[in-house]
Amino acid sequence: MRTIDMTPEEMARYVARYEDLVPNKARTGDRIPPAAREALTARATKTVIARVTAETPWGNGAIPGPPNFAVVIAECEPGNGPGLHVHQNSTETFTCLRSRFRIEWGDEGQHSVELGLWDTISVPPGVMRRFVNIGEEPGALYVILQGGERGLRDVEFAPSVGEDLRGRFGDGVIAELEKVGYSFNAGRGA
């Protein structure tokens, strides 16, 4: 079988420099207050790999990827992490790169495991989950998302997260979050 010989210039398309990655929250500008966005995601998420033509909540990757696959780096200050959410068709795998994280799962986040440096957990589709930095230093998680046929647009947050945000920021912010793909119906309906 023949191989592909790529020039350094061609291979440059497949290199992501961390310092050059754009935080995903820049996609929503000033329409969503940072505190509202951080209730749904880590303080900063940067998409490393994602299919350029696919619309995902994480934006396009610096490196083009296969369909229904994304790699994101999530950075969190101590105590920071997203609200309870579910990916109905995607597996989400977390590897701790810095600090310590608690991964919670279950409809109320009633189960948990702690991850130290290089520890990994892979959460199956349909399981409610969240993560929080429990260390004393800023933390980083390497997050791999692998979706099914419906792609990576399958994230829903617990209704309690939406209720909290509505109480803190009002209906306008909920509407803006829904415009960029967030929903707060996890566990409701069929």
VMD Tcl script that builds the backbone (N, CA, C; Angstrom):
set m [mol new atoms 570]
animate dup $m
set s [atomselect $m all]
$s set {name element resname resid chain x y z} {
  {N N MET 1 A 0.848 -1.170 0.000}
  {CA C MET 1 A 0.000 0.000 0.000}
  {C C MET 1 A 0.897 1.238 0.000}
  {N N ARG 2 A 0.520 2.210 -0.758}
  {CA C ARG 2 A 1.293 3.441 -0.853}
  {C C ARG 2 A 1.105 4.280 0.402}
  {N N THR 3 A 2.108 5.059 0.712}
  {CA C THR 3 A 2.033 5.993 1.828}
  {C C THR 3 A 1.941 7.416 1.297}
  {N N ILE 4 A 1.687 8.337 2.180}
  {CA C ILE 4 A 1.585 9.746 1.814}
  {C C ILE 4 A 2.842 10.452 2.294}
  {N N ASP 5 A 3.480 11.182 1.415}
  {CA C ASP 5 A 4.649 11.972 1.784}
  {C C ASP 5 A 4.212 13.435 1.852}
  {N N MET 6 A 4.146 13.965 3.050}
  {CA C MET 6 A 3.702 15.345 3.240}
  {C C MET 6 A 4.903 16.249 3.461}
  {N N THR 7 A 4.820 17.423 2.891}
  {CA C THR 7 A 5.863 18.416 3.126}
  {C C THR 7 A 5.660 19.012 4.518}
  {N N PRO 8 A 6.686 19.650 5.079}
  {CA C PRO 8 A 6.489 20.334 6.361}
  {C C PRO 8 A 5.366 21.376 6.292}
  {N N GLU 9 A 5.210 22.041 5.166}
  {CA C GLU 9 A 4.146 23.035 5.024}
  {C C GLU 9 A 2.773 22.371 5.066}
  {N N GLU 10 A 2.638 21.216 4.426}
  {CA C GLU 10 A 1.361 20.489 4.464}
  {C C GLU 10 A 1.078 19.964 5.871}
  {N N MET 11 A 2.110 19.471 6.539}
  {CA C MET 11 A 1.935 18.924 7.886}
  {C C MET 11 A 1.597 20.023 8.892}
  {N N ALA 12 A 1.971 21.267 8.612}
  {CA C ALA 12 A 1.697 22.376 9.534}
  {C C ALA 12 A 0.209 22.505 9.828}
  {N N ARG 13 A -0.647 22.088 8.902}
  {CA C ARG 13 A -2.092 22.134 9.123}
  {C C ARG 13 A -2.519 21.211 10.267}
  {N N TYR 14 A -1.696 20.253 10.596}
  {CA C TYR 14 A -2.021 19.250 11.610}
  {C C TYR 14 A -1.255 19.459 12.908}
  {N N VAL 15 A -0.785 20.663 13.122}
  {CA C VAL 15 A -0.083 21.018 14.354}
  {C C VAL 15 A -0.873 22.122 15.039}
  {N N ALA 16 A -1.174 21.940 16.315}
  {CA C ALA 16 A -1.856 22.969 17.103}
  {C C ALA 16 A -0.899 23.456 18.180}
  {N N ARG 17 A -0.621 24.731 18.190}
  {CA C ARG 17 A 0.205 25.347 19.227}
  {C C ARG 17 A -0.721 25.883 20.302}
  {N N TYR 18 A -0.545 25.402 21.498}
  {CA C TYR 18 A -1.447 25.768 22.596}
  {C C TYR 18 A -1.604 27.280 22.724}
  {N N GLU 19 A -0.515 28.011 22.616}
  {CA C GLU 19 A -0.556 29.462 22.770}
  {C C GLU 19 A -1.399 30.129 21.690}
  {N N ASP 20 A -1.597 29.455 20.553}
  {CA C ASP 20 A -2.362 30.029 19.447}
  {C C ASP 20 A -3.845 29.653 19.477}
  {N N LEU 21 A -4.233 28.730 20.365}
  {CA C LEU 21 A -5.633 28.313 20.418}
  {C C LEU 21 A -6.495 29.445 20.977}
  {N N VAL 22 A -7.643 29.654 20.363}
  {CA C VAL 22 A -8.565 30.717 20.768}
  {C C VAL 22 A -9.590 30.138 21.742}
  {N N PRO 23 A -9.780 30.763 22.908}
  {CA C PRO 23 A -10.803 30.276 23.844}
  {C C PRO 23 A -12.183 30.275 23.187}
  {N N ASN 24 A -12.938 29.214 23.403}
  {CA C ASN 24 A -14.246 29.084 22.777}
  {C C ASN 24 A -15.233 30.149 23.228}
  {N N LYS 25 A -15.063 30.703 24.420}
  {CA C LYS 25 A -16.022 31.708 24.884}
  {C C LYS 25 A -15.962 32.975 24.035}
  {N N ALA 26 A -14.910 33.144 23.255}
  {CA C ALA 26 A -14.825 34.299 22.363}
  {C C ALA 26 A -15.904 34.241 21.281}
  {N N ARG 27 A -16.472 33.040 21.046}
  {CA C ARG 27 A -17.512 32.899 20.023}
  {C C ARG 27 A -18.802 33.616 20.399}
  {N N THR 28 A -19.058 33.849 21.677}
  {CA C THR 28 A -20.330 34.453 22.085}
  {C C THR 28 A -20.189 35.923 22.426}
  {N N GLY 29 A -18.980 36.449 22.379}
  {CA C GLY 29 A -18.786 37.880 22.631}
  {C C GLY 29 A -19.368 38.324 23.958}
  {N N ASP 30 A -19.987 39.493 23.963}
  {CA C ASP 30 A -20.523 40.086 25.185}
  {C C ASP 30 A -21.967 39.696 25.468}
  {N N ARG 31 A -22.585 38.894 24.599}
  {CA C ARG 31 A -24.000 38.552 24.777}
  {C C ARG 31 A -24.247 37.672 25.992}
  {N N ILE 32 A -23.233 36.915 26.387}
  {CA C ILE 32 A -23.378 35.997 27.524}
  {C C ILE 32 A -22.343 36.373 28.565}
  {N N PRO 33 A -22.788 36.729 29.777}
  {CA C PRO 33 A -21.819 37.092 30.821}
  {C C PRO 33 A -20.867 35.931 31.114}
  {N N PRO 34 A -19.595 36.226 31.369}
  {CA C PRO 34 A -18.626 35.159 31.643}
  {C C PRO 34 A -19.074 34.215 32.767}
  {N N ALA 35 A -19.696 34.741 33.818}
  {CA C ALA 35 A -20.129 33.883 34.931}
  {C C ALA 35 A -21.200 32.893 34.483}
  {N N ALA 36 A -22.061 33.291 33.538}
  {CA C ALA 36 A -23.087 32.382 33.020}
  {C C ALA 36 A -22.432 31.301 32.158}
  {N N ARG 37 A -21.513 31.686 31.320}
  {CA C ARG 37 A -20.817 30.724 30.459}
  {C C ARG 37 A -20.030 29.725 31.302}
  {N N GLU 38 A -19.389 30.220 32.373}
  {CA C GLU 38 A -18.577 29.331 33.209}
  {C C GLU 38 A -19.416 28.353 34.019}
  {N N ALA 39 A -20.712 28.612 34.164}
  {CA C ALA 39 A -21.584 27.641 34.823}
  {C C ALA 39 A -21.824 26.433 33.919}
  {N N LEU 40 A -21.542 26.598 32.616}
  {CA C LEU 40 A -21.789 25.534 31.646}
  {C C LEU 40 A -20.519 24.875 31.142}
  {N N THR 41 A -19.421 25.588 31.222}
  {CA C THR 41 A -18.160 25.052 30.713}
  {C C THR 41 A -17.059 25.371 31.715}
  {N N ALA 42 A -15.905 24.870 31.441}
  {CA C ALA 42 A -14.744 25.250 32.241}
  {C C ALA 42 A -14.459 26.739 32.003}
  {N N ARG 43 A -13.638 27.330 32.861}
  {CA C ARG 43 A -13.287 28.746 32.705}
  {C C ARG 43 A -12.844 29.028 31.284}
  {N N ALA 44 A -12.015 28.184 30.753}
  {CA C ALA 44 A -11.570 28.337 29.365}
  {C C ALA 44 A -11.556 26.962 28.716}
  {N N THR 45 A -12.162 26.865 27.540}
  {CA C THR 45 A -12.043 25.655 26.743}
  {C C THR 45 A -11.442 26.063 25.409}
  {N N LYS 46 A -10.537 25.231 24.935}
  {CA C LYS 46 A -9.872 25.493 23.659}
  {C C LYS 46 A -9.956 24.221 22.834}
  {N N THR 47 A -10.535 24.338 21.647}
  {CA C THR 47 A -10.695 23.178 20.785}
  {C C THR 47 A -9.413 22.942 19.998}
  {N N VAL 48 A -8.870 21.749 20.164}
  {CA C VAL 48 A -7.632 21.374 19.489}
  {C C VAL 48 A -7.952 20.693 18.159}
  {N N ILE 49 A -8.849 19.703 18.201}
  {CA C ILE 49 A -9.213 18.948 17.006}
  {C C ILE 49 A -10.733 18.918 16.877}
  {N N ALA 50 A -11.244 19.258 15.716}
  {CA C ALA 50 A -12.666 19.099 15.387}
  {C C ALA 50 A -12.802 19.268 13.889}
  {N N ARG 51 A -13.791 18.649 13.352}
  {CA C ARG 51 A -14.036 18.772 11.911}
  {C C ARG 51 A -14.402 20.217 11.605}
  {N N VAL 52 A -13.717 20.813 10.686}
  {CA C VAL 52 A -13.881 22.225 10.376}
  {C C VAL 52 A -15.293 22.532 9.907}
  {N N THR 53 A -15.936 21.621 9.185}
  {CA C THR 53 A -17.269 21.888 8.660}
  {C C THR 53 A -18.374 21.564 9.660}
  {N N ALA 54 A -18.051 20.910 10.751}
  {CA C ALA 54 A -19.070 20.522 11.722}
  {C C ALA 54 A -19.302 21.641 12.721}
  {N N GLU 55 A -20.557 21.909 12.989}
  {CA C GLU 55 A -20.867 22.886 14.020}
  {C C GLU 55 A -20.995 22.138 15.344}
  {N N THR 56 A -20.152 22.486 16.278}
  {CA C THR 56 A -20.192 21.884 17.600}
  {C C THR 56 A -20.256 23.002 18.622}
  {N N PRO 57 A -20.639 22.697 19.846}
  {CA C PRO 57 A -20.624 23.738 20.878}
  {C C PRO 57 A -19.217 24.261 21.149}
  {N N TRP 58 A -18.190 23.545 20.669}
  {CA C TRP 58 A -16.814 23.916 20.966}
  {C C TRP 58 A -16.151 24.660 19.824}
  {N N GLY 59 A -16.837 24.863 18.724}
  {CA C GLY 59 A -16.221 25.574 17.612}
  {C C GLY 59 A -15.353 24.662 16.769}
  {N N ASN 60 A -14.708 25.258 15.784}
  {CA C ASN 60 A -13.826 24.502 14.903}
  {C C ASN 60 A -12.473 24.301 15.560}
  {N N GLY 61 A -11.855 23.196 15.267}
  {CA C GLY 61 A -10.556 22.914 15.844}
  {C C GLY 61 A -9.422 23.563 15.077}
  {N N ALA 62 A -8.301 23.703 15.747}
  {CA C ALA 62 A -7.093 24.175 15.084}
  {C C ALA 62 A -6.612 23.124 14.083}
  {N N ILE 63 A -6.880 21.860 14.396}
  {CA C ILE 63 A -6.531 20.735 13.527}
  {C C ILE 63 A -7.837 20.125 13.034}
  {N N PRO 64 A -7.984 19.917 11.721}
  {CA C PRO 64 A -9.198 19.273 11.226}
  {C C PRO 64 A -9.247 17.828 11.697}
  {N N GLY 65 A -10.426 17.380 12.061}
  {CA C GLY 65 A -10.557 16.027 12.574}
  {C C GLY 65 A -11.607 15.230 11.833}
  {N N PRO 66 A -11.756 13.975 12.207}
  {CA C PRO 66 A -12.773 13.131 11.585}
  {C C PRO 66 A -14.165 13.533 12.071}
  {N N PRO 67 A -15.196 13.081 11.391}
  {CA C PRO 67 A -16.559 13.397 11.834}
  {C C PRO 67 A -16.804 12.890 13.255}
  {N N ASN 68 A -17.601 13.619 13.988}
  {CA C ASN 68 A -18.085 13.198 15.306}
  {C C ASN 68 A -16.967 12.914 16.305}
  {N N PHE 69 A -15.921 13.729 16.247}
  {CA C PHE 69 A -14.776 13.573 17.132}
  {C C PHE 69 A -14.212 14.959 17.429}
  {N N ALA 70 A -13.894 15.206 18.685}
  {CA C ALA 70 A -13.279 16.483 19.052}
  {C C ALA 70 A -12.339 16.271 20.228}
  {N N VAL 71 A -11.295 17.086 20.275}
  {CA C VAL 71 A -10.391 17.145 21.418}
  {C C VAL 71 A -10.412 18.581 21.921}
  {N N VAL 72 A -10.666 18.741 23.206}
  {CA C VAL 72 A -10.766 20.054 23.833}
  {C C VAL 72 A -9.881 20.056 25.072}
  {N N ILE 73 A -9.227 21.170 25.331}
  {CA C ILE 73 A -8.530 21.338 26.608}
  {C C ILE 73 A -9.381 22.255 27.466}
  {N N ALA 74 A -9.741 21.778 28.645}
  {CA C ALA 74 A -10.557 22.544 29.583}
  {C C ALA 74 A -9.673 23.013 30.730}
  {N N GLU 75 A -9.647 24.322 30.939}
  {CA C GLU 75 A -8.868 24.906 32.030}
  {C C GLU 75 A -9.822 25.405 33.108}
  {N N CYS 76 A -9.521 25.101 34.355}
  {CA C CYS 76 A -10.401 25.460 35.462}
  {C C CYS 76 A -9.602 25.989 36.646}
  {N N GLU 77 A -10.077 27.075 37.211}
  {CA C GLU 77 A -9.539 27.538 38.487}
  {C C GLU 77 A -10.041 26.580 39.573}
  {N N PRO 78 A -9.434 26.569 40.744}
  {CA C PRO 78 A -9.961 25.737 41.828}
  {C C PRO 78 A -11.444 26.032 42.061}
  {N N GLY 79 A -12.227 24.971 42.172}
  {CA C GLY 79 A -13.667 25.100 42.393}
  {C C GLY 79 A -14.476 25.268 41.117}
  {N N ASN 80 A -13.835 25.418 39.957}
  {CA C ASN 80 A -14.539 25.660 38.702}
  {C C ASN 80 A -14.799 24.358 37.966}
  {N N GLY 81 A -15.897 24.341 37.228}
  {CA C GLY 81 A -16.270 23.229 36.364}
  {C C GLY 81 A -17.685 23.440 35.880}
  {N N PRO 82 A -18.117 22.702 34.874}
  {CA C PRO 82 A -19.456 22.897 34.315}
  {C C PRO 82 A -20.543 22.312 35.204}
  {N N GLY 83 A -21.781 22.728 34.933}
  {CA C GLY 83 A -22.936 22.142 35.597}
  {C C GLY 83 A -23.188 20.735 35.088}
  {N N LEU 84 A -24.068 20.024 35.771}
  {CA C LEU 84 A -24.427 18.674 35.350}
  {C C LEU 84 A -24.982 18.700 33.931}
  {N N HIS 85 A -24.454 17.812 33.102}
  {CA C HIS 85 A -24.908 17.736 31.724}
  {C C HIS 85 A -24.783 16.303 31.227}
  {N N VAL 86 A -25.402 16.048 30.091}
  {CA C VAL 86 A -25.364 14.725 29.479}
  {C C VAL 86 A -25.060 14.884 27.992}
  {N N HIS 87 A -24.314 13.944 27.457}
  {CA C HIS 87 A -24.141 13.797 26.019}
  {C C HIS 87 A -24.883 12.518 25.660}
  {N N GLN 88 A -26.014 12.659 24.984}
  {CA C GLN 88 A -26.873 11.499 24.737}
  {C C GLN 88 A -26.235 10.455 23.829}
  {N N ASN 89 A -25.375 10.887 22.904}
  {CA C ASN 89 A -24.803 9.953 21.931}
  {C C ASN 89 A -23.286 9.966 21.894}
  {N N SER 90 A -22.665 10.707 22.790}
  {CA C SER 90 A -21.207 10.859 22.751}
  {C C SER 90 A -20.551 10.334 24.026}
  {N N THR 91 A -19.427 9.689 23.838}
  {CA C THR 91 A -18.573 9.308 24.952}
  {C C THR 91 A -17.653 10.493 25.235}
  {N N GLU 92 A -17.474 10.820 26.507}
  {CA C GLU 92 A -16.601 11.924 26.891}
  {C C GLU 92 A -15.521 11.360 27.808}
  {N N THR 93 A -14.273 11.502 27.378}
  {CA C THR 93 A -13.143 10.945 28.110}
  {C C THR 93 A -12.301 12.092 28.659}
  {N N PHE 94 A -12.004 12.026 29.959}
  {CA C PHE 94 A -11.243 13.070 30.637}
  {C C PHE 94 A -9.912 12.507 31.125}
  {N N THR 95 A -8.827 13.228 30.843}
  {CA C THR 95 A -7.512 12.913 31.396}
  {C C THR 95 A -7.004 14.158 32.103}
  {N N CYS 96 A -6.604 14.001 33.355}
  {CA C CYS 96 A -6.120 15.122 34.159}
  {C C CYS 96 A -4.684 15.463 33.754}
  {N N LEU 97 A -4.478 16.706 33.316}
  {CA C LEU 97 A -3.142 17.172 32.928}
  {C C LEU 97 A -2.470 18.003 34.014}
  {N N ARG 98 A -3.310 18.639 34.858}
  {CA C ARG 98 A -2.764 19.506 35.912}
  {C C ARG 98 A -3.804 19.639 37.011}
  {N N SER 99 A -3.386 19.633 38.267}
  {CA C SER 99 A -4.220 19.737 39.462}
  {C C SER 99 A -4.923 18.410 39.738}
  {N N ARG 100 A -6.102 18.454 40.376}
  {CA C ARG 100 A -6.908 17.266 40.684}
  {C C ARG 100 A -8.353 17.597 40.356}
  {N N PHE 101 A -9.084 16.623 39.863}
  {CA C PHE 101 A -10.479 16.833 39.489}
  {C C PHE 101 A -11.368 15.772 40.106}
  {N N ARG 102 A -12.583 16.189 40.438}
  {CA C ARG 102 A -13.622 15.236 40.832}
  {C C ARG 102 A -14.582 15.153 39.641}
  {N N ILE 103 A -14.810 13.942 39.183}
  {CA C ILE 103 A -15.788 13.692 38.130}
  {C C ILE 103 A -17.018 13.133 38.836}
  {N N GLU 104 A -18.152 13.805 38.645}
  {CA C GLU 104 A -19.403 13.367 39.267}
  {C C GLU 104 A -20.318 12.843 38.175}
  {N N TRP 105 A -21.156 11.861 38.515}
  {CA C TRP 105 A -22.133 11.371 37.566}
  {C C TRP 105 A -23.376 10.931 38.300}
  {N N GLY 106 A -24.443 10.713 37.537}
  {CA C GLY 106 A -25.768 10.410 38.075}
  {C C GLY 106 A -26.655 11.634 37.909}
  {N N ASP 107 A -27.954 11.429 37.922}
  {CA C ASP 107 A -28.891 12.527 37.675}
  {C C ASP 107 A -28.735 13.687 38.644}
  {N N GLU 108 A -28.243 13.410 39.836}
  {CA C GLU 108 A -28.003 14.460 40.830}
  {C C GLU 108 A -26.515 14.625 41.126}
  {N N GLY 109 A -25.671 13.980 40.342}
  {CA C GLY 109 A -24.230 14.018 40.598}
  {C C GLY 109 A -23.870 13.271 41.869}
  {N N GLN 110 A -24.640 12.234 42.181}
  {CA C GLN 110 A -24.496 11.541 43.463}
  {C C GLN 110 A -23.306 10.577 43.535}
  {N N HIS 111 A -22.685 10.274 42.408}
  {CA C HIS 111 A -21.509 9.404 42.396}
  {C C HIS 111 A -20.298 10.228 41.975}
  {N N SER 112 A -19.112 9.813 42.431}
  {CA C SER 112 A -17.922 10.574 42.030}
  {C C SER 112 A -16.657 9.737 42.135}
  {N N VAL 113 A -15.644 10.208 41.422}
  {CA C VAL 113 A -14.305 9.654 41.499}
  {C C VAL 113 A -13.344 10.830 41.359}
  {N N GLU 114 A -12.198 10.736 42.024}
  {CA C GLU 114 A -11.191 11.790 41.911}
  {C C GLU 114 A -10.105 11.353 40.940}
  {N N LEU 115 A -9.675 12.313 40.110}
  {CA C LEU 115 A -8.586 12.066 39.174}
  {C C LEU 115 A -7.380 12.886 39.568}
  {N N GLY 116 A -6.229 12.228 39.643}
  {CA C GLY 116 A -4.962 12.912 39.827}
  {C C GLY 116 A -4.251 12.988 38.489}
  {N N LEU 117 A -3.048 13.481 38.508}
  {CA C LEU 117 A -2.263 13.660 37.298}
  {C C LEU 117 A -2.251 12.400 36.443}
  {N N TRP 118 A -2.623 12.532 35.182}
  {CA C TRP 118 A -2.645 11.507 34.146}
  {C C TRP 118 A -3.750 10.468 34.313}
  {N N ASP 119 A -4.549 10.542 35.384}
  {CA C ASP 119 A -5.669 9.614 35.528}
  {C C ASP 119 A -6.717 9.936 34.472}
  {N N THR 120 A -7.452 8.899 34.054}
  {CA C THR 120 A -8.425 9.034 32.967}
  {C C THR 120 A -9.720 8.331 33.335}
  {N N ILE 121 A -10.832 8.932 32.931}
  {CA C ILE 121 A -12.150 8.298 33.023}
  {C C ILE 121 A -12.866 8.549 31.708}
  {N N SER 122 A -13.612 7.551 31.252}
  {CA C SER 122 A -14.392 7.666 30.025}
  {C C SER 122 A -15.858 7.471 30.392}
  {N N VAL 123 A -16.663 8.519 30.202}
  {CA C VAL 123 A -18.071 8.492 30.601}
  {C C VAL 123 A -18.913 8.123 29.382}
  {N N PRO 124 A -19.693 7.040 29.482}
  {CA C PRO 124 A -20.493 6.590 28.340}
  {C C PRO 124 A -21.623 7.569 27.990}
  {N N PRO 125 A -22.151 7.455 26.768}
  {CA C PRO 125 A -23.300 8.272 26.385}
  {C C PRO 125 A -24.475 8.046 27.328}
  {N N GLY 126 A -25.282 9.090 27.510}
  {CA C GLY 126 A -26.500 8.977 28.296}
  {C C GLY 126 A -26.327 9.128 29.791}
  {N N VAL 127 A -25.100 9.238 30.284}
  {CA C VAL 127 A -24.840 9.369 31.717}
  {C C VAL 127 A -24.638 10.849 32.059}
  {N N MET 128 A -25.439 11.374 32.981}
  {CA C MET 128 A -25.270 12.750 33.441}
  {C C MET 128 A -23.905 12.847 34.114}
  {N N ARG 129 A -23.179 13.974 33.837}
  {CA C ARG 129 A -21.835 14.122 34.399}
  {C C ARG 129 A -21.471 15.574 34.565}
  {N N ARG 130 A -20.430 15.804 35.358}
  {CA C ARG 130 A -19.795 17.115 35.482}
  {C C ARG 130 A -18.400 16.894 36.030}
  {N N PHE 131 A -17.570 17.933 35.944}
  {CA C PHE 131 A -16.237 17.858 36.559}
  {C C PHE 131 A -15.976 19.164 37.284}
  {N N VAL 132 A -15.141 19.070 38.317}
  {CA C VAL 132 A -14.766 20.265 39.075}
  {C C VAL 132 A -13.314 20.113 39.517}
  {N N ASN 133 A -12.570 21.206 39.428}
  {CA C ASN 133 A -11.181 21.220 39.886}
  {C C ASN 133 A -11.204 21.259 41.414}
  {N N ILE 134 A -10.703 20.214 42.059}
  {CA C ILE 134 A -10.675 20.158 43.527}
  {C C ILE 134 A -9.282 20.418 44.071}
  {N N GLY 135 A -8.358 20.777 43.196}
  {CA C GLY 135 A -6.998 21.076 43.624}
  {C C GLY 135 A -6.864 22.517 44.077}
  {N N GLU 136 A -5.670 22.880 44.438}
  {CA C GLU 136 A -5.394 24.239 44.910}
  {C C GLU 136 A -4.734 25.102 43.851}
  {N N GLU 137 A -4.550 24.564 42.648}
  {CA C GLU 137 A -3.914 25.298 41.555}
  {C C GLU 137 A -4.840 25.239 40.340}
  {N N PRO 138 A -4.642 26.133 39.367}
  {CA C PRO 138 A -5.417 26.017 38.137}
  {C C PRO 138 A -5.222 24.629 37.538}
  {N N GLY 139 A -6.291 24.068 37.015}
  {CA C GLY 139 A -6.247 22.713 36.485}
  {C C GLY 139 A -6.492 22.671 34.999}
  {N N ALA 140 A -6.153 21.548 34.399}
  {CA C ALA 140 A -6.392 21.333 32.972}
  {C C ALA 140 A -6.790 19.875 32.749}
  {N N LEU 141 A -7.809 19.701 31.934}
  {CA C LEU 141 A -8.258 18.378 31.509}
  {C C LEU 141 A -8.122 18.278 29.997}
  {N N TYR 142 A -7.679 17.133 29.533}
  {CA C TYR 142 A -7.664 16.797 28.117}
  {C C TYR 142 A -8.961 16.028 27.888}
  {N N VAL 143 A -9.841 16.559 27.051}
  {CA C VAL 143 A -11.180 15.996 26.870}
  {C C VAL 143 A -11.323 15.501 25.434}
  {N N ILE 144 A -11.690 14.231 25.299}
  {CA C ILE 144 A -11.957 13.648 23.988}
  {C C ILE 144 A -13.447 13.360 23.910}
  {N N LEU 145 A -14.090 13.850 22.851}
  {CA C LEU 145 A -15.511 13.590 22.605}
  {C C LEU 145 A -15.638 12.758 21.350}
  {N N GLN 146 A -16.329 11.620 21.479}
  {CA C GLN 146 A -16.558 10.732 20.348}
  {C C GLN 146 A -18.057 10.547 20.229}
  {N N GLY 147 A -18.639 11.035 19.121}
  {CA C GLY 147 A -20.083 10.996 18.956}
  {C C GLY 147 A -20.548 9.878 18.061}
  {N N GLY 148 A -21.845 9.666 18.129}
  {CA C GLY 148 A -22.478 8.686 17.261}
  {C C GLY 148 A -22.889 9.335 15.953}
  {N N GLU 149 A -23.842 8.722 15.288}
  {CA C GLU 149 A -24.285 9.206 13.987}
  {C C GLU 149 A -24.857 10.620 14.050}
  {N N ARG 150 A -25.391 11.028 15.192}
  {CA C ARG 150 A -25.992 12.356 15.307}
  {C C ARG 150 A -24.951 13.428 15.601}
  {N N GLY 151 A -23.704 13.056 15.689}
  {CA C GLY 151 A -22.651 14.044 15.877}
  {C C GLY 151 A -22.482 14.486 17.309}
  {N N LEU 152 A -21.826 15.632 17.475}
  {CA C LEU 152 A -21.460 16.117 18.804}
  {C C LEU 152 A -22.421 17.176 19.340}
  {N N ARG 153 A -23.513 17.430 18.670}
  {CA C ARG 153 A -24.497 18.414 19.114}
  {C C ARG 153 A -25.534 17.741 20.004}
  {N N ASP 154 A -25.086 16.975 20.970}
  {CA C ASP 154 A -26.013 16.183 21.772}
  {C C ASP 154 A -25.926 16.492 23.257}
  {N N VAL 155 A -25.439 17.679 23.610}
  {CA C VAL 155 A -25.271 18.019 25.020}
  {C C VAL 155 A -26.525 18.725 25.535}
  {N N GLU 156 A -26.966 18.287 26.705}
  {CA C GLU 156 A -28.081 18.924 27.409}
  {C C GLU 156 A -27.683 19.073 28.869}
  {N N PHE 157 A -28.085 20.170 29.469}
  {CA C PHE 157 A -27.807 20.409 30.879}
  {C C PHE 157 A -29.022 20.059 31.720}
  {N N ALA 158 A -28.770 19.753 32.982}
  {CA C ALA 158 A -29.847 19.462 33.922}
  {C C ALA 158 A -30.761 20.684 34.038}
  {N N PRO 159 A -32.066 20.464 34.175}
  {CA C PRO 159 A -32.989 21.590 34.346}
  {C C PRO 159 A -32.581 22.513 35.495}
  {N N SER 160 A -31.994 21.967 36.545}
  {CA C SER 160 A -31.584 22.787 37.692}
  {C C SER 160 A -30.524 23.814 37.292}
  {N N VAL 161 A -29.677 23.475 36.306}
  {CA C VAL 161 A -28.662 24.421 35.832}
  {C C VAL 161 A -29.341 25.594 35.133}
  {N N GLY 162 A -30.336 25.299 34.281}
  {CA C GLY 162 A -31.087 26.359 33.612}
  {C C GLY 162 A -31.845 27.239 34.589}
  {N N GLU 163 A -32.446 26.621 35.596}
  {CA C GLU 163 A -33.190 27.398 36.602}
  {C C GLU 163 A -32.259 28.324 37.374}
  {N N ASP 164 A -31.088 27.819 37.730}
  {CA C ASP 164 A -30.107 28.648 38.436}
  {C C ASP 164 A -29.673 29.829 37.565}
  {N N LEU 165 A -29.361 29.568 36.311}
  {CA C LEU 165 A -28.928 30.640 35.406}
  {C C LEU 165 A -30.046 31.650 35.158}
  {N N ARG 166 A -31.274 31.177 34.996}
  {CA C ARG 166 A -32.409 32.085 34.786}
  {C C ARG 166 A -32.573 32.999 36.005}
  {N N GLY 167 A -32.443 32.448 37.200}
  {CA C GLY 167 A -32.559 33.252 38.412}
  {C C GLY 167 A -31.435 34.267 38.559}
  {N N ARG 168 A -30.234 33.898 38.165}
  {CA C ARG 168 A -29.071 34.789 38.309}
  {C C ARG 168 A -28.934 35.805 37.186}
  {N N PHE 169 A -29.341 35.434 35.952}
  {CA C PHE 169 A -29.044 36.280 34.796}
  {C C PHE 169 A -30.261 36.668 33.965}
  {N N GLY 170 A -31.407 36.013 34.168}
  {CA C GLY 170 A -32.621 36.371 33.438}
  {C C GLY 170 A -32.845 35.559 32.174}
  {N N ASP 171 A -34.036 35.732 31.618}
  {CA C ASP 171 A -34.450 34.982 30.430}
  {C C ASP 171 A -33.608 35.318 29.201}
  {N N GLY 172 A -33.121 36.560 29.097}
  {CA C GLY 172 A -32.339 36.971 27.934}
  {C C GLY 172 A -31.070 36.164 27.777}
  {N N VAL 173 A -30.406 35.891 28.889}
  {CA C VAL 173 A -29.173 35.104 28.827}
  {C C VAL 173 A -29.491 33.657 28.455}
  {N N ILE 174 A -30.589 33.109 28.989}
  {CA C ILE 174 A -30.988 31.748 28.612}
  {C C ILE 174 A -31.235 31.695 27.108}
  {N N ALA 175 A -31.917 32.691 26.550}
  {CA C ALA 175 A -32.182 32.731 25.106}
  {C C ALA 175 A -30.870 32.779 24.317}
  {N N GLU 176 A -29.906 33.560 24.762}
  {CA C GLU 176 A -28.608 33.634 24.064}
  {C C GLU 176 A -27.873 32.303 24.137}
  {N N LEU 177 A -27.921 31.644 25.290}
  {CA C LEU 177 A -27.276 30.341 25.423}
  {C C LEU 177 A -27.932 29.321 24.498}
  {N N GLU 178 A -29.256 29.365 24.399}
  {CA C GLU 178 A -29.951 28.435 23.514}
  {C C GLU 178 A -29.602 28.706 22.051}
  {N N LYS 179 A -29.363 29.964 21.688}
  {CA C LYS 179 A -28.981 30.300 20.311}
  {C C LYS 179 A -27.670 29.647 19.907}
  {N N VAL 180 A -26.743 29.466 20.860}
  {CA C VAL 180 A -25.456 28.851 20.527}
  {C C VAL 180 A -25.437 27.351 20.830}
  {N N GLY 181 A -26.636 26.773 21.098}
  {CA C GLY 181 A -26.729 25.325 21.190}
  {C C GLY 181 A -26.907 24.708 22.558}
  {N N TYR 182 A -27.006 25.507 23.612}
  {CA C TYR 182 A -27.190 24.932 24.936}
  {C C TYR 182 A -28.681 24.668 25.186}
  {N N SER 183 A -28.985 23.584 25.902}
  {CA C SER 183 A -30.361 23.322 26.322}
  {C C SER 183 A -30.334 22.797 27.757}
  {N N PHE 184 A -31.493 22.885 28.395}
  {CA C PHE 184 A -31.592 22.572 29.828}
  {C C PHE 184 A -32.722 21.581 30.091}
  {N N ASN 185 A -32.755 20.527 29.288}
  {CA C ASN 185 A -33.836 19.546 29.372}
  {C C ASN 185 A -33.356 18.132 29.670}
  {N N ALA 186 A -32.144 17.958 30.129}
  {CA C ALA 186 A -31.622 16.606 30.364}
  {C C ALA 186 A -32.501 15.852 31.343}
  {N N GLY 187 A -32.862 14.642 30.966}
  {CA C GLY 187 A -33.680 13.792 31.831}
  {C C GLY 187 A -35.160 14.002 31.683}
  {N N ARG 188 A -35.584 14.979 30.898}
  {CA C ARG 188 A -37.002 15.238 30.679}
  {C C ARG 188 A -37.450 14.563 29.392}
  {N N GLY 189 A -38.620 13.992 29.417}
  {CA C GLY 189 A -39.189 13.430 28.196}
  {C C GLY 189 A -38.525 12.158 27.736}
  {N N ALA 190 A -38.853 11.792 26.520}
  {CA C ALA 190 A -38.336 10.533 25.981}
  {C C ALA 190 A -36.947 10.673 25.428}
}
mol reanalyze $m
mol bondsrecalc $m
mol representation Tube
mol addrep $m
